[in-house]
Amino acid sequence: MPKLYADLNPPPRILMGPGPVDADPRVLNAMSMPLLGQFDPCFTGYMNEVMDLYRQVFKTKNHWAILVDGTARSATEACLSSVIEPGDTVLVPIFGRFGHLMKEISERAGGEVVTIETDWGTVFPQERIIAAIAEHRPKVVPLVHGDTSTTMAQPMDAVGPACRDHGALLYVDATATLGGMDVDVDGWHIDAVSAGLQKCMSGPPGSAPATFNERVVEVVERRKHVEEGIRPEGFEAGAGPTITSNYLDLPQLIGYWSTERLNHHTEATSMLYAARECARLALGEGLQARFERHRLTSRAMVAGLTAMGLELYGDLAHKMDNVTGVVIPEGVDGHAVRAAMLDDFGIEIGTSFGPLHGRVWRIGTMGYTCRKENALKCLGALEATLLQQGFKLPAGQGVAQALAVYREAEM
Ligand SMILES: Cc1ncc(COP(=O)(O)O)c(C=O)c1O
């Protein structure tokens, strides 16, 4: 007899870690629509709509706004490994785990990586990044916008212009901020940027929106190579070194998303439906209104957690608007608190990595999850759980102070 296991029946949860967070029901609904062939005119029409929707989400006039099929890092890897050629100098500013990921991907692509680092919980003064660009003259600067590992958001409006002045390309990882904080691609002169759906875009992990400009296209088209089985007669490969990944080869992805409709991979149909709905939701709400919703809930969480006598992690002036780091108080078992929040209240909050492991909880208020009722439930559940752990706190104050922030905003 085959072992079938039970029907899927995931327990109801409120996902308040640093992502994935709850998907908007409209996105789940879109994913249940019938599949179409990847060259069906209706489907290619949806692809064109997706490009146009993401141009608006990314606030860009770039022609190319595409999806890479994979989680957020697949688009990071498509951008970096298509642009970086062996021996190229790459400058990676690191202020958390995902800066290290940028370094790792750049090294794997053959780049000669130079790093600058700042303590976790802080961001770089932009002048420091700009001085390093002037000193090292990199071809590419991969920079994380919001690093969920530390909950910090790096200001970067002056970095793009400095990259232009020194002939460098700026790639930005906006995985954790797109749809929740302003990512002004053209205004900040970002050359390539990518994200995921599973955070402020209110979708599931598995599709990575990316946009890039003609400066990037010029660099990667030099490396254009089409696999033999589908290579058109007379095709001449670019003079540059072939991109080592077939799947994450930007020129081939461009070919697929262009009117040429190069038969590269099979587009992940249901994920494209999801990505399309995520963008419609963000634009329908209005980007500014959405950013304000995240800012307000961030303020409410900060007020509530502080009123409970908890210390918040990091430089609050640069805290992301969609995730809050909480220092685990002395004597409290951080793992037990997270387990009780999940078991008793169905609320997931996040743990931390690297130097912050066991020291900081990360509470996400992203996308669809970023709502008053979730913030208040989370604070109430945390209070009850901490009291059970013997932590002394002024009972009732957390929810009351958070509610006061919402009430004031509603007036
Ligand atoms: C800033 C940032 N970059 C990249 C990633 C990696 O995303 P994925 O797990 O979807 O590949 C994450 C995920 O937490 C992130 O927060």
The ligand as a Gaussian input file, in Angstrom:
#p B3LYP/6-31G(d) Opt

LIG

0 1
 C       17.223000      41.254000       2.469000
 C       17.033000      39.857000       1.991000
 N       17.686000      39.440000       0.894000
 C       17.563000      38.191000       0.422000
 C       16.766000      37.277000       1.059000
 C       16.718000      35.885000       0.517000
 O       15.479000      35.615000       0.017000
 P       15.032000      34.154000      -0.450000
 O       15.046000      33.306000       0.783000
 O       13.640000      34.397000      -0.954000
 O       15.952000      33.683000      -1.502000
 C       16.048000      37.658000       2.200000
 C       15.208000      36.696000       2.923000
 O       14.969000      36.778000       4.109000
 C       16.195000      38.985000       2.682000
 O       15.547000      39.405000       3.779000

